[in-house]
Amino acid sequence: MPLTRNPIEIPPDAAKAFMRDLRAYHNTKDGDARTAIAARQAEQLSKHVRSSVKLAEVKELFERMKGQS
C-alpha cells in the first residue's frame, strides 16, 4: 500500500513568504545564504505542520520546485 500524505494548508502570507524565499534561494549561489533561507522556511513551515520540518527537507523541496516560482 503506497504511503500518502495530506497536503498542508498554510496561510496566504506564509505561502507568499515561501515563494519569495524560493525565488531568493534560486537567485543566489552563496551556500550560506541558501542555508539561511532554507532554515527560515523550515522554522516557518514547522509552525503549520504537526512535526518539525528539517533543513534538508526544505532544500530538497526548493530543488524540486526549481522553475515553478
PDB file of N, CA, C and O in Angstrom, chain B, residues numbered from 101:
ATOM      1  N   MET B 101       0.856  -1.175   0.000  1.00  0.00           N
ATOM      2  CA  MET B 101       0.000   0.000   0.000  1.00  0.00           C
ATOM      3  C   MET B 101       0.902   1.239   0.000  1.00  0.00           C
ATOM      4  O   MET B 101       1.778   1.363   0.856  1.00  0.00           O
ATOM      5  N   PRO B 102       0.697   2.148  -0.945  1.00  0.00           N
ATOM      6  CA  PRO B 102       1.542   3.350  -1.004  1.00  0.00           C
ATOM      7  C   PRO B 102       1.229   4.310   0.143  1.00  0.00           C
ATOM      8  O   PRO B 102       0.091   4.427   0.597  1.00  0.00           O
ATOM      9  N   LEU B 103       2.258   4.974   0.580  1.00  0.00           N
ATOM     10  CA  LEU B 103       2.115   5.972   1.630  1.00  0.00           C
ATOM     11  C   LEU B 103       1.595   7.263   1.017  1.00  0.00           C
ATOM     12  O   LEU B 103       2.148   7.752   0.032  1.00  0.00           O
ATOM     13  N   THR B 104       0.552   7.806   1.586  1.00  0.00           N
ATOM     14  CA  THR B 104       0.020   9.069   1.088  1.00  0.00           C
ATOM     15  C   THR B 104       0.119  10.114   2.175  1.00  0.00           C
ATOM     16  O   THR B 104       0.055   9.805   3.365  1.00  0.00           O
ATOM     17  N   ARG B 105       0.276  11.343   1.755  1.00  0.00           N
ATOM     18  CA  ARG B 105       0.347  12.454   2.698  1.00  0.00           C
ATOM     19  C   ARG B 105      -0.751  13.446   2.369  1.00  0.00           C
ATOM     20  O   ARG B 105      -1.088  13.685   1.209  1.00  0.00           O
ATOM     21  N   ASN B 106      -1.290  14.008   3.421  1.00  0.00           N
ATOM     22  CA  ASN B 106      -2.268  15.064   3.220  1.00  0.00           C
ATOM     23  C   ASN B 106      -1.529  16.361   2.929  1.00  0.00           C
ATOM     24  O   ASN B 106      -0.519  16.651   3.570  1.00  0.00           O
ATOM     25  N   PRO B 107      -2.011  17.139   1.983  1.00  0.00           N
ATOM     26  CA  PRO B 107      -1.356  18.418   1.730  1.00  0.00           C
ATOM     27  C   PRO B 107      -1.514  19.336   2.941  1.00  0.00           C
ATOM     28  O   PRO B 107      -2.534  19.309   3.629  1.00  0.00           O
ATOM     29  N   ILE B 108      -0.493  20.140   3.184  1.00  0.00           N
ATOM     30  CA  ILE B 108      -0.608  21.070   4.305  1.00  0.00           C
ATOM     31  C   ILE B 108      -1.259  22.352   3.810  1.00  0.00           C
ATOM     32  O   ILE B 108      -1.111  22.744   2.653  1.00  0.00           O
ATOM     33  N   GLU B 109      -1.966  22.976   4.695  1.00  0.00           N
ATOM     34  CA  GLU B 109      -2.569  24.266   4.383  1.00  0.00           C
ATOM     35  C   GLU B 109      -1.873  25.313   5.225  1.00  0.00           C
ATOM     36  O   GLU B 109      -1.818  25.216   6.451  1.00  0.00           O
ATOM     37  N   ILE B 110      -1.341  26.315   4.544  1.00  0.00           N
ATOM     38  CA  ILE B 110      -0.684  27.394   5.265  1.00  0.00           C
ATOM     39  C   ILE B 110      -1.370  28.707   4.895  1.00  0.00           C
ATOM     40  O   ILE B 110      -1.935  28.826   3.808  1.00  0.00           O
ATOM     41  N   PRO B 111      -1.324  29.673   5.772  1.00  0.00           N
ATOM     42  CA  PRO B 111      -1.971  30.960   5.497  1.00  0.00           C
ATOM     43  C   PRO B 111      -1.362  31.628   4.258  1.00  0.00           C
ATOM     44  O   PRO B 111      -0.195  31.400   3.940  1.00  0.00           O
ATOM     45  N   PRO B 112      -2.144  32.442   3.570  1.00  0.00           N
ATOM     46  CA  PRO B 112      -1.655  33.109   2.358  1.00  0.00           C
ATOM     47  C   PRO B 112      -0.355  33.890   2.563  1.00  0.00           C
ATOM     48  O   PRO B 112       0.522  33.862   1.700  1.00  0.00           O
ATOM     49  N   ASP B 113      -0.224  34.575   3.676  1.00  0.00           N
ATOM     50  CA  ASP B 113       1.011  35.327   3.921  1.00  0.00           C
ATOM     51  C   ASP B 113       2.218  34.404   4.013  1.00  0.00           C
ATOM     52  O   ASP B 113       3.296  34.730   3.515  1.00  0.00           O
ATOM     53  N   ALA B 114       2.037  33.256   4.649  1.00  0.00           N
ATOM     54  CA  ALA B 114       3.130  32.288   4.773  1.00  0.00           C
ATOM     55  C   ALA B 114       3.469  31.683   3.409  1.00  0.00           C
ATOM     56  O   ALA B 114       4.638  31.440   3.110  1.00  0.00           O
ATOM     57  N   ALA B 115       2.455  31.443   2.588  1.00  0.00           N
ATOM     58  CA  ALA B 115       2.682  30.907   1.248  1.00  0.00           C
ATOM     59  C   ALA B 115       3.438  31.917   0.384  1.00  0.00           C
ATOM     60  O   ALA B 115       4.336  31.544  -0.371  1.00  0.00           O
ATOM     61  N   LYS B 116       3.075  33.189   0.496  1.00  0.00           N
ATOM     62  CA  LYS B 116       3.777  34.233  -0.262  1.00  0.00           C
ATOM     63  C   LYS B 116       5.227  34.333   0.186  1.00  0.00           C
ATOM     64  O   LYS B 116       6.124  34.490  -0.643  1.00  0.00           O
ATOM     65  N   ALA B 117       5.465  34.245   1.490  1.00  0.00           N
ATOM     66  CA  ALA B 117       6.835  34.292   2.013  1.00  0.00           C
ATOM     67  C   ALA B 117       7.633  33.079   1.522  1.00  0.00           C
ATOM     68  O   ALA B 117       8.818  33.193   1.207  1.00  0.00           O
ATOM     69  N   PHE B 118       6.971  31.916   1.461  1.00  0.00           N
ATOM     70  CA  PHE B 118       7.642  30.722   0.956  1.00  0.00           C
ATOM     71  C   PHE B 118       8.075  30.927  -0.491  1.00  0.00           C
ATOM     72  O   PHE B 118       9.213  30.620  -0.847  1.00  0.00           O
ATOM     73  N   MET B 119       7.187  31.436  -1.316  1.00  0.00           N
ATOM     74  CA  MET B 119       7.517  31.648  -2.726  1.00  0.00           C
ATOM     75  C   MET B 119       8.607  32.708  -2.885  1.00  0.00           C
ATOM     76  O   MET B 119       9.471  32.587  -3.754  1.00  0.00           O
ATOM     77  N   ARG B 120       8.566  33.732  -2.059  1.00  0.00           N
ATOM     78  CA  ARG B 120       9.612  34.759  -2.082  1.00  0.00           C
ATOM     79  C   ARG B 120      10.972  34.132  -1.749  1.00  0.00           C
ATOM     80  O   ARG B 120      11.976  34.414  -2.403  1.00  0.00           O
ATOM     81  N   ASP B 121      10.981  33.284  -0.728  1.00  0.00           N
ATOM     82  CA  ASP B 121      12.219  32.621  -0.344  1.00  0.00           C
ATOM     83  C   ASP B 121      12.661  31.604  -1.393  1.00  0.00           C
ATOM     84  O   ASP B 121      13.859  31.427  -1.610  1.00  0.00           O
ATOM     85  N   LEU B 122      11.723  30.943  -2.038  1.00  0.00           N
ATOM     86  CA  LEU B 122      12.056  30.014  -3.110  1.00  0.00           C
ATOM     87  C   LEU B 122      12.809  30.742  -4.219  1.00  0.00           C
ATOM     88  O   LEU B 122      13.832  30.260  -4.705  1.00  0.00           O
ATOM     89  N   ARG B 123      12.296  31.902  -4.616  1.00  0.00           N
ATOM     90  CA  ARG B 123      12.974  32.697  -5.652  1.00  0.00           C
ATOM     91  C   ARG B 123      14.353  33.157  -5.178  1.00  0.00           C
ATOM     92  O   ARG B 123      15.329  33.088  -5.925  1.00  0.00           O
ATOM     93  N   ALA B 124      14.424  33.625  -3.936  1.00  0.00           N
ATOM     94  CA  ALA B 124      15.703  34.097  -3.393  1.00  0.00           C
ATOM     95  C   ALA B 124      16.712  32.943  -3.336  1.00  0.00           C
ATOM     96  O   ALA B 124      17.889  33.132  -3.642  1.00  0.00           O
ATOM     97  N   TYR B 125      16.262  31.779  -2.953  1.00  0.00           N
ATOM     98  CA  TYR B 125      17.129  30.603  -2.871  1.00  0.00           C
ATOM     99  C   TYR B 125      17.761  30.306  -4.225  1.00  0.00           C
ATOM    100  O   TYR B 125      18.958  30.036  -4.315  1.00  0.00           O
ATOM    101  N   HIS B 126      16.955  30.358  -5.269  1.00  0.00           N
ATOM    102  CA  HIS B 126      17.466  30.026  -6.605  1.00  0.00           C
ATOM    103  C   HIS B 126      18.203  31.187  -7.261  1.00  0.00           C
ATOM    104  O   HIS B 126      18.924  30.985  -8.238  1.00  0.00           O
ATOM    105  N   ASN B 127      18.037  32.380  -6.748  1.00  0.00           N
ATOM    106  CA  ASN B 127      18.735  33.540  -7.313  1.00  0.00           C
ATOM    107  C   ASN B 127      20.117  33.754  -6.711  1.00  0.00           C
ATOM    108  O   ASN B 127      20.874  34.594  -7.197  1.00  0.00           O
ATOM    109  N   THR B 128      20.455  33.019  -5.677  1.00  0.00           N
ATOM    110  CA  THR B 128      21.782  33.157  -5.087  1.00  0.00           C
ATOM    111  C   THR B 128      22.554  31.849  -5.230  1.00  0.00           C
ATOM    112  O   THR B 128      21.982  30.760  -5.210  1.00  0.00           O
ATOM    113  N   LYS B 129      23.856  31.989  -5.374  1.00  0.00           N
ATOM    114  CA  LYS B 129      24.720  30.806  -5.439  1.00  0.00           C
ATOM    115  C   LYS B 129      25.508  30.652  -4.144  1.00  0.00           C
ATOM    116  O   LYS B 129      26.250  29.684  -3.979  1.00  0.00           O
ATOM    117  N   ASP B 130      25.350  31.603  -3.224  1.00  0.00           N
ATOM    118  CA  ASP B 130      26.047  31.583  -1.938  1.00  0.00           C
ATOM    119  C   ASP B 130      25.447  30.485  -1.053  1.00  0.00           C
ATOM    120  O   ASP B 130      24.274  30.548  -0.683  1.00  0.00           O
ATOM    121  N   GLY B 131      26.250  29.498  -0.726  1.00  0.00           N
ATOM    122  CA  GLY B 131      25.767  28.367   0.068  1.00  0.00           C
ATOM    123  C   GLY B 131      25.257  28.751   1.442  1.00  0.00           C
ATOM    124  O   GLY B 131      24.269  28.197   1.923  1.00  0.00           O
ATOM    125  N   ASP B 132      25.945  29.720   2.087  1.00  0.00           N
ATOM    126  CA  ASP B 132      25.497  30.155   3.416  1.00  0.00           C
ATOM    127  C   ASP B 132      24.152  30.864   3.335  1.00  0.00           C
ATOM    128  O   ASP B 132      23.294  30.675   4.197  1.00  0.00           O
ATOM    129  N   ALA B 133      23.968  31.675   2.309  1.00  0.00           N
ATOM    130  CA  ALA B 133      22.696  32.379   2.137  1.00  0.00           C
ATOM    131  C   ALA B 133      21.574  31.387   1.858  1.00  0.00           C
ATOM    132  O   ALA B 133      20.468  31.535   2.379  1.00  0.00           O
ATOM    133  N   ARG B 134      21.855  30.372   1.033  1.00  0.00           N
ATOM    134  CA  ARG B 134      20.845  29.350   0.738  1.00  0.00           C
ATOM    135  C   ARG B 134      20.449  28.599   2.007  1.00  0.00           C
ATOM    136  O   ARG B 134      19.271  28.319   2.228  1.00  0.00           O
ATOM    137  N   THR B 135      21.437  28.277   2.835  1.00  0.00           N
ATOM    138  CA  THR B 135      21.151  27.575   4.080  1.00  0.00           C
ATOM    139  C   THR B 135      20.296  28.441   4.998  1.00  0.00           C
ATOM    140  O   THR B 135      19.363  27.942   5.628  1.00  0.00           O
ATOM    141  N   ALA B 136      20.604  29.727   5.079  1.00  0.00           N
ATOM    142  CA  ALA B 136      19.823  30.638   5.927  1.00  0.00           C
ATOM    143  C   ALA B 136      18.378  30.741   5.435  1.00  0.00           C
ATOM    144  O   ALA B 136      17.449  30.754   6.242  1.00  0.00           O
ATOM    145  N   ILE B 137      18.188  30.813   4.133  1.00  0.00           N
ATOM    146  CA  ILE B 137      16.843  30.896   3.554  1.00  0.00           C
ATOM    147  C   ILE B 137      16.061  29.617   3.862  1.00  0.00           C
ATOM    148  O   ILE B 137      14.908  29.673   4.292  1.00  0.00           O
ATOM    149  N   ALA B 138      16.694  28.474   3.640  1.00  0.00           N
ATOM    150  CA  ALA B 138      16.022  27.191   3.896  1.00  0.00           C
ATOM    151  C   ALA B 138      15.721  27.022   5.389  1.00  0.00           C
ATOM    152  O   ALA B 138      14.666  26.502   5.753  1.00  0.00           O
ATOM    153  N   ALA B 139      16.636  27.456   6.246  1.00  0.00           N
ATOM    154  CA  ALA B 139      16.411  27.348   7.693  1.00  0.00           C
ATOM    155  C   ALA B 139      15.221  28.196   8.122  1.00  0.00           C
ATOM    156  O   ALA B 139      14.415  27.775   8.952  1.00  0.00           O
ATOM    157  N   ARG B 140      15.115  29.394   7.551  1.00  0.00           N
ATOM    158  CA  ARG B 140      13.979  30.265   7.880  1.00  0.00           C
ATOM    159  C   ARG B 140      12.676  29.582   7.495  1.00  0.00           C
ATOM    160  O   ARG B 140      11.710  29.610   8.258  1.00  0.00           O
ATOM    161  N   GLN B 141      12.643  28.974   6.323  1.00  0.00           N
ATOM    162  CA  GLN B 141      11.413  28.316   5.884  1.00  0.00           C
ATOM    163  C   GLN B 141      11.132  27.044   6.672  1.00  0.00           C
ATOM    164  O   GLN B 141       9.969  26.717   6.910  1.00  0.00           O
ATOM    165  N   ALA B 142      12.161  26.324   7.080  1.00  0.00           N
ATOM    166  CA  ALA B 142      11.952  25.127   7.916  1.00  0.00           C
ATOM    167  C   ALA B 142      11.262  25.531   9.211  1.00  0.00           C
ATOM    168  O   ALA B 142      10.336  24.862   9.668  1.00  0.00           O
ATOM    169  N   GLU B 143      11.718  26.618   9.790  1.00  0.00           N
ATOM    170  CA  GLU B 143      11.107  27.106  11.034  1.00  0.00           C
ATOM    171  C   GLU B 143       9.664  27.537  10.807  1.00  0.00           C
ATOM    172  O   GLU B 143       8.784  27.215  11.604  1.00  0.00           O
ATOM    173  N   GLN B 144       9.422  28.264   9.723  1.00  0.00           N
ATOM    174  CA  GLN B 144       8.069  28.742   9.439  1.00  0.00           C
ATOM    175  C   GLN B 144       7.122  27.585   9.115  1.00  0.00           C
ATOM    176  O   GLN B 144       5.995  27.548   9.610  1.00  0.00           O
ATOM    177  N   LEU B 145       7.572  26.647   8.292  1.00  0.00           N
ATOM    178  CA  LEU B 145       6.708  25.520   7.927  1.00  0.00           C
ATOM    179  C   LEU B 145       6.400  24.635   9.134  1.00  0.00           C
ATOM    180  O   LEU B 145       5.317  24.055   9.221  1.00  0.00           O
ATOM    181  N   SER B 146       7.343  24.532  10.055  1.00  0.00           N
ATOM    182  CA  SER B 146       7.121  23.723  11.256  1.00  0.00           C
ATOM    183  C   SER B 146       5.962  24.249  12.089  1.00  0.00           C
ATOM    184  O   SER B 146       5.341  23.494  12.837  1.00  0.00           O
ATOM    185  N   LYS B 147       5.674  25.511  11.968  1.00  0.00           N
ATOM    186  CA  LYS B 147       4.550  26.103  12.700  1.00  0.00           C
ATOM    187  C   LYS B 147       3.203  25.632  12.154  1.00  0.00           C
ATOM    188  O   LYS B 147       2.184  25.735  12.837  1.00  0.00           O
ATOM    189  N   HIS B 148       3.198  25.110  10.909  1.00  0.00           N
ATOM    190  CA  HIS B 148       1.937  24.762  10.251  1.00  0.00           C
ATOM    191  C   HIS B 148       1.730  23.262  10.081  1.00  0.00           C
ATOM    192  O   HIS B 148       0.701  22.831   9.562  1.00  0.00           O
ATOM    193  N   VAL B 149       2.697  22.470  10.514  1.00  0.00           N
ATOM    194  CA  VAL B 149       2.546  21.010  10.467  1.00  0.00           C
ATOM    195  C   VAL B 149       2.729  20.470  11.877  1.00  0.00           C
ATOM    196  O   VAL B 149       3.193  21.192  12.760  1.00  0.00           O
ATOM    197  N   ARG B 150       2.379  19.246  12.094  1.00  0.00           N
ATOM    198  CA  ARG B 150       2.413  18.682  13.448  1.00  0.00           C
ATOM    199  C   ARG B 150       3.793  18.189  13.869  1.00  0.00           C
ATOM    200  O   ARG B 150       3.983  17.790  15.018  1.00  0.00           O
ATOM    201  N   SER B 151       4.740  18.211  12.967  1.00  0.00           N
ATOM    202  CA  SER B 151       6.096  17.785  13.308  1.00  0.00           C
ATOM    203  C   SER B 151       7.077  18.828  12.795  1.00  0.00           C
ATOM    204  O   SER B 151       6.713  19.736  12.048  1.00  0.00           O
ATOM    205  N   SER B 152       8.318  18.679  13.207  1.00  0.00           N
ATOM    206  CA  SER B 152       9.310  19.648  12.756  1.00  0.00           C
ATOM    207  C   SER B 152       9.696  19.350  11.310  1.00  0.00           C
ATOM    208  O   SER B 152       9.706  18.196  10.881  1.00  0.00           O
ATOM    209  N   VAL B 153      10.008  20.390  10.580  1.00  0.00           N
ATOM    210  CA  VAL B 153      10.447  20.267   9.199  1.00  0.00           C
ATOM    211  C   VAL B 153      11.958  20.434   9.204  1.00  0.00           C
ATOM    212  O   VAL B 153      12.477  21.414   9.739  1.00  0.00           O
ATOM    213  N   LYS B 154      12.657  19.490   8.614  1.00  0.00           N
ATOM    214  CA  LYS B 154      14.115  19.507   8.621  1.00  0.00           C
ATOM    215  C   LYS B 154      14.661  20.398   7.507  1.00  0.00           C
ATOM    216  O   LYS B 154      14.040  20.570   6.458  1.00  0.00           O
ATOM    217  N   LEU B 155      15.825  20.948   7.765  1.00  0.00           N
ATOM    218  CA  LEU B 155      16.504  21.797   6.797  1.00  0.00           C
ATOM    219  C   LEU B 155      16.694  21.059   5.468  1.00  0.00           C
ATOM    220  O   LEU B 155      16.441  21.622   4.403  1.00  0.00           O
ATOM    221  N   ALA B 156      17.130  19.825   5.531  1.00  0.00           N
ATOM    222  CA  ALA B 156      17.357  19.041   4.309  1.00  0.00           C
ATOM    223  C   ALA B 156      16.063  18.853   3.520  1.00  0.00           C
ATOM    224  O   ALA B 156      16.089  18.817   2.289  1.00  0.00           O
ATOM    225  N   GLU B 157      14.937  18.732   4.215  1.00  0.00           N
ATOM    226  CA  GLU B 157      13.651  18.571   3.528  1.00  0.00           C
ATOM    227  C   GLU B 157      13.284  19.839   2.765  1.00  0.00           C
ATOM    228  O   GLU B 157      12.774  19.769   1.647  1.00  0.00           O
ATOM    229  N   VAL B 158      13.543  20.994   3.367  1.00  0.00           N
ATOM    230  CA  VAL B 158      13.236  22.258   2.690  1.00  0.00           C
ATOM    231  C   VAL B 158      14.143  22.437   1.480  1.00  0.00           C
ATOM    232  O   VAL B 158      13.685  22.861   0.420  1.00  0.00           O
ATOM    233  N   LYS B 159      15.425  22.116   1.629  1.00  0.00           N
ATOM    234  CA  LYS B 159      16.345  22.236   0.496  1.00  0.00           C
ATOM    235  C   LYS B 159      15.908  21.323  -0.645  1.00  0.00           C
ATOM    236  O   LYS B 159      15.947  21.720  -1.809  1.00  0.00           O
ATOM    237  N   GLU B 160      15.493  20.104  -0.315  1.00  0.00           N
ATOM    238  CA  GLU B 160      15.014  19.182  -1.348  1.00  0.00           C
ATOM    239  C   GLU B 160      13.749  19.727  -2.010  1.00  0.00           C
ATOM    240  O   GLU B 160      13.599  19.658  -3.230  1.00  0.00           O
ATOM    241  N   LEU B 161      12.855  20.262  -1.209  1.00  0.00           N
ATOM    242  CA  LEU B 161      11.627  20.848  -1.743  1.00  0.00           C
ATOM    243  C   LEU B 161      11.949  22.010  -2.678  1.00  0.00           C
ATOM    244  O   LEU B 161      11.381  22.113  -3.765  1.00  0.00           O
ATOM    245  N   PHE B 162      12.862  22.886  -2.250  1.00  0.00           N
ATOM    246  CA  PHE B 162      13.269  24.008  -3.102  1.00  0.00           C
ATOM    247  C   PHE B 162      13.846  23.506  -4.426  1.00  0.00           C
ATOM    248  O   PHE B 162      13.549  24.063  -5.483  1.00  0.00           O
ATOM    249  N   GLU B 163      14.667  22.458  -4.372  1.00  0.00           N
ATOM    250  CA  GLU B 163      15.254  21.923  -5.604  1.00  0.00           C
ATOM    251  C   GLU B 163      14.181  21.329  -6.512  1.00  0.00           C
ATOM    252  O   GLU B 163      14.220  21.513  -7.728  1.00  0.00           O
ATOM    253  N   ARG B 164      13.239  20.629  -5.929  1.00  0.00           N
ATOM    254  CA  ARG B 164      12.167  20.028  -6.732  1.00  0.00           C
ATOM    255  C   ARG B 164      11.251  21.078  -7.360  1.00  0.00           C
ATOM    256  O   ARG B 164      10.648  20.851  -8.409  1.00  0.00           O
ATOM    257  N   MET B 165      11.161  22.235  -6.695  1.00  0.00           N
ATOM    258  CA  MET B 165      10.279  23.292  -7.181  1.00  0.00           C
ATOM    259  C   MET B 165      11.000  24.301  -8.071  1.00  0.00           C
ATOM    260  O   MET B 165      10.417  25.317  -8.449  1.00  0.00           O
ATOM    261  N   LYS B 166      12.247  24.035  -8.404  1.00  0.00           N
ATOM    262  CA  LYS B 166      13.009  24.949  -9.258  1.00  0.00           C
ATOM    263  C   LYS B 166      12.244  25.188 -10.553  1.00  0.00           C
ATOM    264  O   LYS B 166      11.775  24.246 -11.192  1.00  0.00           O
ATOM    265  N   GLY B 167      12.124  26.444 -10.928  1.00  0.00           N
ATOM    266  CA  GLY B 167      11.414  26.797 -12.154  1.00  0.00           C
ATOM    267  C   GLY B 167       9.917  26.988 -11.970  1.00  0.00           C
ATOM    268  O   GLY B 167       9.223  27.331 -12.928  1.00  0.00           O
ATOM    269  N   GLN B 168       9.405  26.775 -10.768  1.00  0.00           N
ATOM    270  CA  GLN B 168       7.980  26.940 -10.519  1.00  0.00           C
ATOM    271  C   GLN B 168       7.635  28.244  -9.846  1.00  0.00           C
ATOM    272  O   GLN B 168       6.472  28.511  -9.543  1.00  0.00           O
ATOM    273  N   SER B 169       8.646  29.054  -9.613  1.00  0.00           N
ATOM    274  CA  SER B 169       8.375  30.346  -8.956  1.00  0.00           C
ATOM    275  C   SER B 169       8.184  31.338 -10.033  1.00  0.00           C
ATOM    276  O   SER B 169       7.942  32.513  -9.754  1.00  0.00           O
TER     277      SER B 169
END
